[in-house]
Amino acid sequence: MEQLTHVDENGVKIVDISKKNDVYRECTAKGLIKLKSSTIKAIVKNEIAKGDVLTTAQVAGTMAVKNTSNMIPMCHPVPITSVKVRFDINEKENTVEAVCNVKSTYKTGIEMEALTGVSVALLTVWDMVKAVEKDENGQYPDTNIFNIRVVEKIKRDVE
């Protein structure tokens, strides 16, 4: 059996990366939220009572990237050099896709940062629209966050 990297005789630990070289890293993650057709239309027209859904979610996703190591116990704090969060609305499928691109030059990867950015951006969309997503029983039968994944990783030596 392979040795676990985050566990030793004393319990859990963050992996020692002190001897690793800095490497340019870039990661893009995506995820989707499915909503009611009427909610999608309200987002597009900026008619949600809480305010501008996508701008708020963009800020939340960016903040989440910067705070990933505070939420995921074995993640190193990573010096982030760029974060871009954007959204693509598909009115035929009633979905909003969040795309989060993160860049860093450091000793360890940034997949968790990109995934956290997407996740929090989508959760923020849900929070912003939940009042109009509820059905008559106070449930969310049409609301679903899904397919959160890494779609691209780039890693190259620093020039």
DSSP file (Angstrom, degrees, kcal/mol; ACC not computed):
  #  RESIDUE AA STRUCTURE BP1 BP2  ACC     N-H-->O    O-->H-N    N-H-->O    O-->H-N    TCO  KAPPA ALPHA  PHI   PSI    X-CA   Y-CA   Z-CA
    1    1 A M              0   0    0      0, 0.0     3,-0.1     0, 0.0     2,-0.0   0.000 360.0 360.0 360.0 138.5    0.0    0.0    0.0
    2    2 A E        -     0   0    0      1,-0.1     2,-0.3     0, 0.0     3,-0.0  -0.335 360.0-104.1 -67.7 149.1    1.3    3.5   -0.9
    3    3 A Q        -     0   0    0      1,-0.1     2,-0.3     2,-0.0    -1,-0.1  -0.580  36.2-120.5 -70.6 130.7    2.3    5.9    1.9
    4    4 A L    >   -     0   0    0     -2,-0.3     3,-0.6     1,-0.1    -1,-0.1  -0.568  15.0-148.6 -73.5 135.5   -0.4    8.5    2.5
    5    5 A T  T 3  S+     0   0    0     -2,-0.3    -1,-0.1     1,-0.2    -2,-0.0   0.712  92.6  44.0 -81.2 -20.2    1.0   12.0    1.9
    6    6 A H  T 3  S+     0   0    0      9,-0.1     7,-2.1     6,-0.1     2,-0.4   0.230 107.3  65.4-110.0  13.8   -1.1   13.8    4.4
    7    7 A V  E <   +A   12   0A   0     -3,-0.6     5,-0.2     5,-0.3     2,-0.2  -0.999  52.2 158.2-137.1 137.0   -0.9   11.3    7.3
    8    8 A D  E >   -A   11   0A   0      3,-3.0     3,-1.8    -2,-0.4    -3,-0.0  -0.744  61.9 -70.7-138.5-168.1    2.0   10.2    9.4
    9    9 A E  T 3  S+     0   0    0      1,-0.3     3,-0.1    -2,-0.2    -2,-0.0   0.693 131.5  51.4 -62.9 -17.7    2.6    8.6   12.8
   10   10 A N  T 3  S-     0   0    0      1,-0.3     2,-0.4     0, 0.0    -1,-0.3   0.442 118.9-103.6 -97.8  -1.8    1.4   11.9   14.5
   11   11 A G  E <  S-A    8   0A   0     -3,-1.8    -3,-3.0     2,-0.0    -1,-0.3  -0.909  72.0  -1.2 117.9-146.2   -1.8   12.2   12.5
   12   12 A V  E     +A    7   0A   0     -2,-0.4     2,-0.3    -5,-0.2    -5,-0.3  -0.474  62.5 171.5 -85.4 156.0   -2.6   14.5    9.6
   13   13 A K        -     0   0    0     -7,-2.1     2,-0.4    -2,-0.1    -2,-0.0  -0.981  37.4-107.4-154.0 159.5   -0.2   17.0    8.2
   14   14 A I        -     0   0    0     -2,-0.3    61,-0.1     1,-0.1    -8,-0.1  -0.815  52.1-102.8 -88.0 135.2    0.2   19.4    5.3
   15   15 A V        -     0   0    0     -2,-0.4     2,-0.7    59,-0.3    -9,-0.1  -0.288  32.7-114.6 -60.3 139.3    2.8   18.1    2.8
   16   16 A D        +     0   0    0      1,-0.1     3,-0.2     2,-0.0    -1,-0.1  -0.681  42.6 165.2 -77.9 114.3    6.2   19.7    3.1
   17   17 A I    >   +     0   0    0     -2,-0.7     3,-1.8     1,-0.1    -1,-0.1   0.210  38.6 114.0-111.3  12.3    6.8   21.5   -0.2
   18   18 A S  T 3  S+     0   0    0      1,-0.3    -1,-0.1     3,-0.0    -2,-0.0   0.757  77.8  47.9 -61.1 -26.6    9.7   23.6    1.0
   19   19 A K  T 3  S+     0   0    0     -3,-0.2    -1,-0.3     2,-0.1     2,-0.2   0.479  90.5 102.4 -93.8  -2.3   12.2   21.9   -1.4
   20   20 A K  S <  S-     0   0    0     -3,-1.8     2,-0.2     1,-0.1    87,-0.1  -0.499  72.6-119.4 -79.5 150.7   10.0   22.2   -4.5
   21   21 A N        -     0   0    0     -2,-0.2     2,-0.2    86,-0.1    85,-0.1  -0.549  31.9 -98.5 -83.9 153.1   10.7   24.8   -7.1
   22   22 A D        -     0   0    0     -2,-0.2   136,-0.7    83,-0.1     2,-0.4  -0.522  45.5-173.1 -68.1 138.8    8.2   27.5   -8.1
   23   23 A V  E     -BC 106 157B   0     83,-2.7    83,-2.1    -2,-0.2     2,-0.3  -0.989  29.4-110.6-135.2 141.2    6.3   26.5  -11.2
   24   24 A Y  E     -BC 105 156B   0    132,-2.2   132,-2.2    -2,-0.4     2,-0.4  -0.584  44.0-176.8 -70.2 131.8    3.8   28.5  -13.3
   25   25 A R  E     +BC 104 155B   0     79,-3.2    79,-2.4    -2,-0.3     2,-0.4  -0.989  15.6 177.7-135.7 142.5    0.4   27.0  -12.9
   26   26 A E  E     -BC 103 154B   0    128,-2.2   128,-3.0    -2,-0.4     2,-0.4  -0.995   5.6-177.9-142.4 137.4   -3.0   27.7  -14.4
   27   27 A C  E     -BC 102 153B   0     75,-2.4    75,-2.8    -2,-0.4     2,-0.4  -1.000   9.9-163.3-140.6 137.8   -6.2   25.9  -13.8
   28   28 A T  E     -BC 101 152B   0    124,-2.5   123,-2.9    -2,-0.4   124,-1.6  -0.984  11.8-178.7-120.6 130.3   -9.7   26.3  -15.2
   29   29 A A  E     -BC 100 150B   0     71,-2.5    71,-2.8    -2,-0.4     2,-0.3  -0.906   3.7-167.9-123.8 154.7  -12.7   24.7  -13.5
   30   30 A K  E     +BC  99 149B   0    119,-2.6   119,-2.6    -2,-0.3     2,-0.3  -0.930   9.5 167.6-136.8 160.5  -16.4   24.8  -14.5
   31   31 A G  E     -B   98   0B   0     67,-1.6    67,-2.6    -2,-0.3     2,-0.3  -0.964  19.9-133.0-165.7 165.1  -19.7   23.9  -13.0
   32   32 A L  E     -BC  97 146B   0    114,-2.6   114,-2.5    -2,-0.3     2,-0.4  -0.901   5.4-161.2-127.4 150.7  -23.4   24.4  -13.7
   33   33 A I  E     -BC  96 145B   0     63,-1.8    63,-2.2    -2,-0.3     2,-0.5  -0.998  15.3-149.3-127.2 130.3  -26.6   25.4  -11.9
   34   34 A K  E     +BC  95 144B   0    110,-2.9   110,-1.5    -2,-0.4     2,-0.2  -0.843  25.4 170.0 -98.6 133.7  -30.0   24.6  -13.3
   35   35 A L        -     0   0    0     59,-2.7   108,-0.1    -2,-0.5     2,-0.1  -0.789  40.0 -75.6-133.3 172.9  -32.8   27.0  -12.6
   36   36 A K     >  -     0   0    0     -2,-0.2     4,-2.1     1,-0.1     3,-0.2  -0.390  43.1-118.0 -65.5 151.3  -36.3   27.7  -13.6
   37   37 A S  H  > S+     0   0    0      1,-0.2     4,-2.2     2,-0.2     5,-0.2   0.896 116.2  53.8 -57.0 -42.2  -36.8   29.3  -16.9
   38   38 A S  H  > S+     0   0    0      1,-0.2     4,-1.9     2,-0.2    -1,-0.2   0.836 106.9  51.8 -65.0 -32.1  -38.3   32.4  -15.3
   39   39 A T  H  > S+     0   0    0     -3,-0.2     4,-2.4     2,-0.2    -1,-0.2   0.914 107.6  51.5 -70.3 -42.6  -35.3   32.7  -13.0
   40   40 A I  H  X S+     0   0    0     -4,-2.1     4,-2.5     1,-0.2    -2,-0.2   0.935 110.5  49.3 -57.8 -46.3  -32.9   32.6  -15.9
   41   41 A K  H  X S+     0   0    0     -4,-2.2     4,-2.1     1,-0.2    -1,-0.2   0.898 110.3  50.7 -60.9 -41.0  -34.9   35.4  -17.6
   42   42 A A  H  <>S+     0   0    0     -4,-1.9     5,-3.2     2,-0.2     4,-0.4   0.872 109.9  50.2 -66.4 -36.9  -34.9   37.5  -14.4
   43   43 A I  H ><5S+     0   0    0     -4,-2.4     3,-1.2     3,-0.2    -2,-0.2   0.945 110.5  49.4 -63.7 -47.4  -31.1   37.1  -14.1
   44   44 A V  H 3<5S+     0   0    0     -4,-2.5    -2,-0.2     1,-0.3    -1,-0.2   0.878 115.9  42.8 -59.5 -39.2  -30.6   38.2  -17.7
   45   45 A K  T 3<5S-     0   0    0     -4,-2.1    -1,-0.3    -5,-0.2    -2,-0.2   0.436 110.8-122.6 -87.0   0.5  -32.8   41.2  -17.2
   46   46 A N  T < 5 +     0   0    0     -3,-1.2    -3,-0.2    -4,-0.4    -2,-0.1   0.931  68.5 136.5  55.8  49.6  -31.2   42.0  -13.8
   47   47 A E      < +     0   0    0     -5,-3.2     2,-0.4    -6,-0.1    -4,-0.2   0.093  20.1 124.3-113.0  20.5  -34.6   41.7  -12.1
   48   48 A I    >   -     0   0    0     -6,-0.4     3,-1.6     3,-0.3    81,-0.1  -0.709  61.6-134.9 -84.0 131.5  -33.7   39.7   -9.0
   49   49 A A  T 3  S+     0   0    0     -2,-0.4    -1,-0.1     1,-0.3     3,-0.1   0.807 101.1  58.8 -58.5 -34.0  -34.6   41.5   -5.8
   50   50 A K  T 3  S-     0   0    0     78,-0.5     2,-0.3     1,-0.2    -1,-0.3   0.714 114.7-109.6 -71.6 -18.2  -31.3   40.8   -4.0
   51   51 A G    <   +     0   0    0     -3,-1.6     2,-0.9    77,-0.1    -3,-0.3  -0.866  68.8   0.5 128.0-161.9  -29.4   42.6   -6.8
   52   52 A D     >  -     0   0    0     -2,-0.3     4,-2.1     1,-0.2     5,-0.2  -0.532  59.3-167.1 -71.4 102.9  -27.0   41.8   -9.6
   53   53 A V  H  > S+     0   0    0     -2,-0.9     4,-2.5     1,-0.2     5,-0.2   0.927  80.1  43.3 -61.0 -51.8  -26.7   38.0   -9.4
   54   54 A L  H  > S+     0   0    0      1,-0.2     4,-2.1     2,-0.2    -1,-0.2   0.860 113.8  49.4 -72.5 -35.2  -23.7   37.4  -11.6
   55   55 A T  H  > S+     0   0    0      2,-0.2     4,-2.2     1,-0.2    -1,-0.2   0.925 113.3  47.8 -66.8 -42.7  -21.6   40.3  -10.4
   56   56 A T  H  X S+     0   0    0     -4,-2.1     4,-2.4     1,-0.2    -2,-0.2   0.921 113.6  47.4 -62.1 -43.7  -22.2   39.2   -6.8
   57   57 A A  H  X S+     0   0    0     -4,-2.5     4,-2.6    -5,-0.2    -1,-0.2   0.839 108.9  55.2 -67.2 -33.2  -21.3   35.6   -7.6
   58   58 A Q  H  X S+     0   0    0     -4,-2.1     4,-2.0     2,-0.2    -1,-0.2   0.929 110.3  44.9 -64.6 -45.7  -18.2   36.8   -9.5
   59   59 A V  H  X S+     0   0    0     -4,-2.2     4,-2.5     2,-0.2    -2,-0.2   0.922 113.4  50.8 -63.9 -43.6  -17.0   38.6   -6.4
   60   60 A A  H  X S+     0   0    0     -4,-2.4     4,-2.4     1,-0.2    -2,-0.2   0.906 109.8  50.0 -62.1 -42.7  -17.8   35.6   -4.2
   61   61 A G  H  X S+     0   0    0     -4,-2.6     4,-2.0     2,-0.2    -1,-0.2   0.898 111.2  49.3 -62.4 -40.7  -16.0   33.2   -6.5
   62   62 A T  H  X S+     0   0    0     -4,-2.0     4,-1.8     2,-0.2    -2,-0.2   0.922 111.5  48.3 -64.6 -44.8  -12.9   35.4   -6.5
   63   63 A M  H  X S+     0   0    0     -4,-2.5     4,-1.0     1,-0.2    -2,-0.2   0.887 109.2  54.4 -62.6 -38.8  -13.0   35.7   -2.7
   64   64 A A  H >< S+     0   0    0     -4,-2.4     3,-0.7     1,-0.2     4,-0.3   0.911 105.0  53.0 -63.0 -42.8  -13.4   32.0   -2.3
   65   65 A V  H >< S+     0   0    0     -4,-2.0     3,-1.2     1,-0.2     4,-0.3   0.940 109.3  49.5 -55.8 -47.5  -10.3   31.4   -4.5
   66   66 A K  H 3< S+     0   0    0     -4,-1.8    -1,-0.2     1,-0.3    -2,-0.2   0.694 117.1  41.5 -66.6 -19.2   -8.2   33.7   -2.2
   67   67 A N  T XX S+     0   0    0     -4,-1.0     3,-1.4    -3,-0.7     4,-0.7   0.189  75.9 115.0-114.2  15.3   -9.5   31.9    0.9
   68   68 A T  H X> S+     0   0    0     -3,-1.2     4,-2.5    -4,-0.3     3,-1.7   0.891  74.4  55.5 -55.8 -44.4   -9.3   28.2   -0.2
   69   69 A S  H 34 S+     0   0    0      1,-0.3    -1,-0.3    -4,-0.3     6,-0.2   0.714 103.2  57.8 -66.3 -18.0   -6.6   27.2    2.3
   70   70 A N  H <4 S+     0   0    0     -3,-1.4    -1,-0.3     1,-0.1    -2,-0.2   0.663 115.7  35.0 -80.2 -16.7   -8.9   28.6    5.1
   71   71 A M  H << S+     0   0    0     -3,-1.7    -2,-0.2    -4,-0.7    -3,-0.1   0.725 112.7  55.8-107.9 -29.7  -11.7   26.2    4.1
   72   72 A I  S >< S-     0   0    0     -4,-2.5     3,-2.0     1,-0.1    -1,-0.2  -0.919  77.0-147.3-112.3 109.4   -9.9   23.0    2.9
   73   73 A P  T 3  S+     0   0    0      0, 0.0    -1,-0.1     0, 0.0    -4,-0.0   0.739  89.6  42.1 -54.8 -37.7   -7.6   21.8    5.7
   74   74 A M  T 3  S+     0   0    0      2,-0.1     2,-0.3   -60,-0.1   -59,-0.3   0.327  87.9 110.6 -97.5  10.1   -4.7   20.3    3.8
   75   75 A C    <   -     0   0    0     -3,-2.0    -3,-0.0    -7,-0.2   -61,-0.0  -0.655  65.8-129.5 -82.8 137.2   -4.4   23.1    1.2
   76   76 A H        -     0   0    0     -2,-0.3     2,-0.5     1,-0.1    -7,-0.1  -0.552  30.3-102.6 -75.5 147.9   -1.3   25.3    1.3
   77   77 A P        -     0   0    0      0, 0.0    -1,-0.1     0, 0.0   -11,-0.1  -0.642  47.0-157.7 -67.0 125.1   -1.9   29.1    1.2
   78   78 A V        -     0   0    0     -2,-0.5     2,-1.0   -12,-0.1    -9,-0.1  -0.905  19.1-122.5-114.0 132.9   -1.1   29.8   -2.5
   79   79 A P        -     0   0    0      0, 0.0    26,-0.6     0, 0.0     2,-0.3  -0.632  33.4-151.3 -73.6 106.4    0.0   33.2   -3.8
   80   80 A I  E     -D  104   0B   0     -2,-1.0    24,-0.2    24,-0.1     3,-0.1  -0.625  20.5-177.9 -82.5 132.2   -2.6   33.8   -6.5
   81   81 A T  E     +     0   0B   0     22,-2.7     2,-0.3    -2,-0.3    23,-0.2   0.632  69.1   9.6-103.7 -18.1   -1.6   36.0   -9.4
   82   82 A S  E     -D  103   0B   0     21,-1.3    21,-2.3     2,-0.0     2,-0.4  -0.953  53.3-176.3-161.2 141.0   -4.9   36.1  -11.3
   83   83 A V  E     +D  102   0B   0     -2,-0.3     2,-0.4    19,-0.2    19,-0.2  -0.989   5.9 178.9-136.9 130.7   -8.5   35.0  -10.9
   84   84 A K  E     -D  101   0B   0     17,-2.4    17,-2.8    -2,-0.4     2,-0.5  -0.985   2.1-177.1-131.3 123.2  -11.2   35.3  -13.5
   85   85 A V  E     +D  100   0B   0     -2,-0.4     2,-0.3    15,-0.2    15,-0.2  -0.980  13.2 165.0-118.0 128.3  -14.7   34.2  -12.9
   86   86 A R  E     -D   99   0B   0     13,-2.4    13,-2.6    -2,-0.5     2,-0.4  -0.903  22.8-138.5-138.1 168.5  -17.2   34.4  -15.7
   87   87 A F  E     -D   98   0B   0     -2,-0.3     2,-0.5    11,-0.2    11,-0.2  -0.975   4.5-161.6-132.7 142.6  -20.7   33.0  -16.5
   88   88 A D  E     -D   97   0B   0      9,-2.2     9,-3.1    -2,-0.4     2,-0.5  -0.992  15.5-152.3-121.7 123.0  -22.3   31.6  -19.6
   89   89 A I  E     -D   96   0B   0     -2,-0.5     2,-0.6     7,-0.2     7,-0.2  -0.824   7.0-166.4 -98.9 130.7  -26.1   31.5  -19.6
   90   90 A N  E  >> -D   95   0B   0      5,-2.8     5,-1.9    -2,-0.5     4,-1.1  -0.904   4.1-176.1-114.8  99.9  -27.9   28.8  -21.7
   91   91 A E  T  45S+     0   0    0     -2,-0.6    -1,-0.1     1,-0.2   -50,-0.1   0.762  81.9  57.2 -70.6 -24.5  -31.5   29.8  -21.9
   92   92 A K  T  45S+     0   0    0      1,-0.2    -1,-0.2     3,-0.1   -55,-0.1   0.879 117.8  32.4 -71.1 -37.4  -32.5   26.6  -23.8
   93   93 A E  T  45S-     0   0    0     -3,-0.2    -2,-0.2     2,-0.1    -1,-0.2   0.497 105.1-127.2 -95.4  -6.2  -31.2   24.4  -21.0
   94   94 A N  T  <5 +     0   0    0     -4,-1.1   -59,-2.7     1,-0.2     2,-0.3   0.913  64.5 132.8  57.5  45.8  -32.0   26.9  -18.2
   95   95 A T  E   < -BD  34  90B   0     -5,-1.9    -5,-2.8   -61,-0.2     2,-0.5  -0.911  50.3-153.2-126.4 153.4  -28.5   26.7  -16.9
   96   96 A V  E     -BD  33  89B   0    -63,-2.2   -63,-1.8    -2,-0.3     2,-0.5  -0.998  18.2-154.9-118.6 123.9  -25.8   29.1  -15.7
   97   97 A E  E     -BD  32  88B   0     -9,-3.1    -9,-2.2    -2,-0.5     2,-0.4  -0.877   3.6-153.6-100.2 128.2  -22.2   27.8  -16.2
   98   98 A A  E     -BD  31  87B   0    -67,-2.6   -67,-1.6    -2,-0.5     2,-0.4  -0.852   8.9-168.4 -97.5 136.0  -19.6   29.3  -13.9
   99   99 A V  E     -BD  30  86B   0    -13,-2.6   -13,-2.4    -2,-0.4     2,-0.5  -0.994   2.3-171.9-125.9 125.6  -16.0   29.2  -15.3
  100  100 A C  E     -BD  29  85B   0    -71,-2.8   -71,-2.5    -2,-0.4     2,-0.5  -0.972   3.1-172.1-124.4 121.6  -13.1   30.0  -12.9
  101  101 A N  E     -BD  28  84B   0    -17,-2.8   -17,-2.4    -2,-0.5     2,-0.4  -0.952   8.1-174.9-113.4 128.2   -9.5   30.5  -14.2
  102  102 A V  E     -BD  27  83B   0    -75,-2.8   -75,-2.4    -2,-0.5     2,-0.3  -0.961   4.3-168.1-125.9 140.2   -6.8   30.8  -11.6
  103  103 A K  E     +BD  26  82B   0    -21,-2.3   -22,-2.7    -2,-0.4   -21,-1.3  -0.955  14.6 154.4-127.4 148.1   -3.1   31.5  -12.1
  104  104 A S  E     -BD  25  80B   0    -79,-2.4   -79,-3.2    -2,-0.3     2,-0.5  -0.976  36.0-140.8-161.1 155.5   -0.1   31.3   -9.7
  105  105 A T  E     +B   24   0B   0    -26,-0.6     2,-0.3    -2,-0.3   -81,-0.2  -0.938  60.3 109.9-120.8 106.1    3.6   30.8   -9.7
  106  106 A Y  E    S-B   23   0B   0    -83,-2.1   -83,-2.7    -2,-0.5    -2,-0.1  -0.885  78.1 -86.6-162.0-174.8    4.3   28.5   -6.7
  107  107 A K  S    S+     0   0    0     -2,-0.3     2,-0.3   -85,-0.2   -86,-0.1   0.546 100.7  41.8 -87.5 -10.5    5.3   25.1   -5.5
  108  108 A T  S    S-     0   0    0    -85,-0.1   -85,-0.1     1,-0.1    -2,-0.1  -0.921  87.1 -88.4-141.1 162.5    1.9   23.4   -5.5
  109  109 A G        -     0   0    0     -2,-0.3    -1,-0.1     1,-0.1     4,-0.1  -0.029  15.7-147.5 -71.3 170.4   -1.2   23.2   -7.7
  110  110 A I     >  +     0   0    0     -8,-0.1     4,-2.0     1,-0.1     5,-0.2   0.034  61.4 114.1-127.9  24.0   -4.2   25.4   -7.7
  111  111 A E  H  > S+     0   0    0      1,-0.2     4,-2.7     2,-0.2     5,-0.2   0.919  79.6  51.8 -62.4 -42.5   -7.0   22.9   -8.7
  112  112 A M  H  > S+     0   0    0      1,-0.2     4,-2.4     2,-0.2    -1,-0.2   0.863 107.8  52.9 -64.4 -34.7   -8.7   23.3   -5.3
  113  113 A E  H  > S+     0   0    0      2,-0.2     4,-2.4     1,-0.2    -1,-0.2   0.933 111.3  45.2 -65.1 -46.0   -8.7   27.0   -5.7
  114  114 A A  H  X S+     0   0    0     -4,-2.0     4,-2.1     2,-0.2    -2,-0.2   0.913 115.1  47.7 -64.8 -42.3  -10.4   26.9   -9.1
  115  115 A L  H  X S+     0   0    0     -4,-2.7     4,-2.5     2,-0.2    -1,-0.2   0.884 112.1  49.8 -66.0 -38.5  -12.9   24.3   -7.9
  116  116 A T  H  X S+     0   0    0     -4,-2.4     4,-2.7    -5,-0.2     5,-0.3   0.905 108.8  52.8 -66.3 -41.3  -13.6   26.3   -4.8
  117  117 A G  H  X S+     0   0    0     -4,-2.4     4,-2.1     1,-0.2    -2,-0.2   0.925 112.2  44.4 -59.4 -46.0  -14.2   29.5   -6.9
  118  118 A V  H  X S+     0   0    0     -4,-2.1     4,-2.5     2,-0.2     5,-0.2   0.935 113.7  50.7 -63.0 -46.6  -16.7   27.7   -9.1
  119  119 A S  H  X S+     0   0    0     -4,-2.5     4,-2.4     1,-0.2    -2,-0.2   0.926 113.5  42.9 -60.2 -47.9  -18.5   26.1   -6.2
  120  120 A V  H  X S+     0   0    0     -4,-2.7     4,-2.2     2,-0.2    -1,-0.2   0.868 111.8  54.9 -70.1 -35.9  -18.9   29.3   -4.2
  121  121 A A  H  X S+     0   0    0     -4,-2.1     4,-2.0    -5,-0.3    -1,-0.2   0.935 112.0  44.1 -59.9 -45.2  -19.9   31.3   -7.3
  122  122 A L  H  X S+     0   0    0     -4,-2.5     4,-2.3     2,-0.2    -2,-0.2   0.891 111.7  52.2 -68.9 -39.1  -22.7   28.8   -8.0
  123  123 A L  H  X S+     0   0    0     -4,-2.4     4,-2.6    -5,-0.2    -1,-0.2   0.873 108.7  52.3 -62.3 -35.6  -23.8   28.7   -4.4
  124  124 A T  H  X S+     0   0    0     -4,-2.2     4,-2.6     2,-0.2    -2,-0.2   0.893 105.8  53.0 -68.4 -39.9  -24.0   32.5   -4.5
  125  125 A V  H  X S+     0   0    0     -4,-2.0     4,-1.7     2,-0.2    -2,-0.2   0.958 110.9  48.1 -56.4 -49.0  -26.2   32.3   -7.6
  126  126 A W  H  X S+     0   0    0     -4,-2.3     4,-1.4     1,-0.2     3,-0.4   0.936 111.3  49.8 -57.4 -47.4  -28.5   30.0   -5.7
  127  127 A D  H  < S+     0   0    0     -4,-2.6     4,-0.3     1,-0.2     3,-0.3   0.894 110.4  50.4 -59.3 -40.1  -28.5   32.2   -2.6
  128  128 A M  H  < S+     0   0    0     -4,-2.6   -78,-0.5     1,-0.2    -1,-0.2   0.806 121.8  31.7 -68.8 -29.5  -29.3   35.3   -4.8
  129  129 A V  H >X S+     0   0    0     -4,-1.7     3,-1.2    -3,-0.4     4,-1.1   0.410  84.0 105.7-110.0   1.3  -32.3   33.5   -6.6
  130  130 A K  H 3X S+     0   0    0     -4,-1.4     4,-1.3    -3,-0.3     3,-0.3   0.808  74.8  60.9 -58.8 -31.7  -33.6   31.2   -3.9
  131  131 A A  H 34 S+     0   0    0     -4,-0.3    -1,-0.3     1,-0.2    -2,-0.1   0.872 112.4  37.5 -63.6 -35.5  -36.7   33.3   -3.2
  132  132 A V  H <4 S+     0   0    0     -3,-1.2    -1,-0.2     1,-0.2    -2,-0.2   0.546 111.4  61.0 -92.8  -7.6  -37.9   32.9   -6.8
  133  133 A E  H  < S+     0   0    0     -4,-1.1     9,-0.4    -3,-0.3    -2,-0.2   0.693  80.8 102.5 -88.7 -21.3  -36.8   29.3   -7.1
  134  134 A K     <  -     0   0    0     -4,-1.3     6,-0.2     6,-0.1     2,-0.1  -0.301  63.3-141.4 -64.9 144.2  -39.0   27.9   -4.4
  135  135 A D    >   -     0   0    0      4,-2.3     3,-2.1     1,-0.0    -1,-0.1  -0.295  42.2 -80.4 -90.0-173.7  -42.1   26.1   -5.3
  136  136 A E  T 3  S+     0   0    0      1,-0.3    -2,-0.1     2,-0.1    -1,-0.0   0.681 132.4  52.6 -64.7 -16.5  -45.5   26.4   -3.4
  137  137 A N  T 3  S-     0   0    0      2,-0.1    -1,-0.3     0, 0.0     3,-0.1   0.297 120.3-106.6 -98.8   7.5  -44.1   23.9   -0.8
  138  138 A G  S <  S+     0   0    0     -3,-2.1     2,-0.2     1,-0.3    -2,-0.1   0.678  80.6 126.5  76.9  16.8  -40.9   25.9   -0.2
  139  139 A Q        -     0   0    0     -6,-0.1    -4,-2.3     1,-0.0    -1,-0.3  -0.504  61.4-131.9-102.6 173.1  -38.8   23.3   -2.0
  140  140 A Y    >   +     0   0    0     -6,-0.2     3,-0.6    -2,-0.2    -6,-0.1  -0.568  37.6 157.0-123.1  65.7  -36.4   23.7   -4.9
  141  141 A P  T 3  S+     0   0    0      0, 0.0    -1,-0.1     0, 0.0    -7,-0.1   0.767  78.3  40.4 -67.4 -24.3  -37.3   21.0   -7.4
  142  142 A D  T 3  S+     0   0    0     -9,-0.4     2,-0.5    -3,-0.1    -8,-0.1   0.559  94.4  95.1 -98.5  -9.6  -35.7   22.7  -10.4
  143  143 A T    <   +     0   0    0     -3,-0.6     2,-0.3   -10,-0.2  -108,-0.2  -0.712  45.7 154.8 -92.4 128.3  -32.6   24.0   -8.7
  144  144 A N  E     -C   34   0B   0   -110,-1.5  -110,-2.9    -2,-0.5     2,-0.5  -0.938  30.8-154.7-155.7 126.4  -29.5   21.8   -9.0
  145  145 A I  E     +C   33   0B   0     -2,-0.3     2,-0.3  -112,-0.2  -112,-0.2  -0.893  39.4 146.7 -98.1 131.0  -25.7   22.5   -8.9
  146  146 A F  E     +C   32   0B   0   -114,-2.5  -114,-2.6    -2,-0.5    -2,-0.0  -0.961  32.0  42.6-156.9 169.9  -23.8   19.8  -10.9
  147  147 A N  E     +     0   0B   0     -2,-0.3     2,-0.5     1,-0.2  -117,-0.1   0.829  57.2 172.0  57.1  41.3  -20.8   18.9  -13.0
  148  148 A I  E     +     0   0B   0   -117,-0.2     2,-0.3    -3,-0.1  -117,-0.2  -0.706  20.7 142.5 -79.2 125.0  -18.2   20.8  -11.1
  149  149 A R  E     -C   30   0B   0   -119,-2.6  -119,-2.6    -2,-0.5     2,-0.5  -0.992  56.9-100.1-160.1 159.2  -14.9   19.8  -12.6
  150  150 A V  E     +C   29   0B   0     -2,-0.3  -121,-0.3  -121,-0.2     3,-0.1  -0.770  33.0 177.3 -82.6 128.9  -11.4   20.7  -13.6
  151  151 A V  E     +     0   0B   0   -123,-2.9     2,-0.3    -2,-0.5  -122,-0.2   0.604  63.6  15.9-108.4 -17.5  -11.3   21.3  -17.4
  152  152 A E  E     -C   28   0B   0   -124,-1.6  -124,-2.5     2,-0.0     2,-0.4  -0.958  52.9-174.5-158.9 138.4   -7.7   22.4  -17.9
  153  153 A K  E     -C   27   0B   0     -2,-0.3     2,-0.4  -126,-0.2  -126,-0.2  -1.000   7.2-171.3-131.2 133.5   -4.4   22.4  -16.0
  154  154 A I  E     +C   26   0B   0   -128,-3.0  -128,-2.2    -2,-0.4     2,-0.4  -0.986   8.1 172.1-123.8 134.8   -1.2   24.0  -17.2
  155  155 A K  E     +C   25   0B   0     -2,-0.4     2,-0.3  -130,-0.2  -130,-0.2  -0.973   8.7 153.8-143.6 125.5    2.1   23.6  -15.5
  156  156 A R  E     -C   24   0B   0   -132,-2.2  -132,-2.2    -2,-0.4     3,-0.1  -0.996  45.4 -92.1-150.9 153.4    5.4   24.8  -16.8
  157  157 A D  E     -C   23   0B   0     -2,-0.3     2,-0.3  -134,-0.2  -134,-0.2  -0.270  48.4-102.8 -61.5 148.8    8.8   25.8  -15.5
  158  158 A V              0   0    0   -136,-0.7    -1,-0.1     1,-0.1  -136,-0.0  -0.583 360.0 360.0 -74.1 132.7    9.3   29.5  -14.7
  159  159 A E              0   0    0     -2,-0.3    -1,-0.1    -3,-0.1    -2,-0.1   0.459 360.0 360.0 -82.2 360.0   11.4   31.1  -17.4
